[in-house]
């Protein structure tokens, strides 16, 4: 599929700033994010965050989480994943909706 893309397509995807989730505010250090399995794959980008955080899945799902240079792991319900400030990571999209809690 990558061979079918033009340079313009690649640049357009890299510059796409849409978010593949909706967010609900819980309190000053906690949000709930609802990830859409129908969102474009390219929106699930490698990224790093400006502060430490921990995440946990709140529903049964078929999504994966991956740290840079590590094998992807299943996002199991209530399993806490700690992410340090500046650490590269990503979500790997599944086919079911995903609901995660993020604590800053």
N, C-alpha and C positions, 0 to 999 in steps of 0.2 A: 504494500500500500504506500509506503514512503516513496518508492520509485515513481509513483504516479503523481506525486505532489510537485508543484512548481516552487521556486524560491519564494514567490509572493505568498503562496499558501502557507509555507513554513513561517514566514515573518508574521503573517496575519494571526496564526495560532499563538505564536510566542507573545504577541502584543495584546492578545485577548485578555482583558482584565475582569471579565464576568466571573462571578462566584457560583460554584455548583451546589450551593446550599442556601437555606434560609436560617436565620439565627433568632433565638429567643433569649432575652436577657433574664438571668435568674437573680444575680446580685453583682456587686462590684468585682468579684473575682471568678464568676461562673457563668458560662453560657451553654445553651443546648443548640447544637447544629443538626439540621435535617438535610441529609445529602440525597440528591436526586439521581437515581440510577439511569435516567434517560438523558442526563446532561452530556454534552460532548466530552469524549475521552480526553482531549487535549487540555481541558480545564483542571484536570487532576495532575498538577505540576509538582516537580521537585521544588521544595522551598525550605526556608528556615524562618524561624520566628524571633522577634526581638526580645523575648523573655522566656524563662522556663515555664513549662506548662505540663499538665498531665491530662490524658484523655482516657475515657472508657466508653465502650459501646453500651447502649442502653436497650438494645433490641437484638434479637437473633438476626443474623445477616450472613452474607457470603463475601464480604469485603476483606481486604488485606491492608496491613500497615507495613511500611518498609523504611528502615533507616538506611542511609548511604552505606554501601559496602556490606550489607547484611541481606540475608534471605528474607523475603516477605513472610509475615506471620498473620495468622487469622485474627480477626478482631472478635474476640470472644466476649460475651456479655459479662460486664463488671470487672473484666481484667484491666488493671491500670497500667498504662504505658507512660513512662516519664520521658519527656523531651527537654533537653537542655537548650538554653538560649544559643542560637546560631547553628544548631545541629540540623543537617539536611535530612529531610524525610518526605514521604508522600503517602497518599492513600491510593490503593488500587481498587478501582470501581468493581462492584459486584452487580448482580441483577436485581437485588432486593433493595428497598429503602434502607438507609442507615441513619440512626439517631445516636449522636455521641454527646457526652458531657465533657466540657473543657474547663479545667480550673487553672487559673493564672497564678 
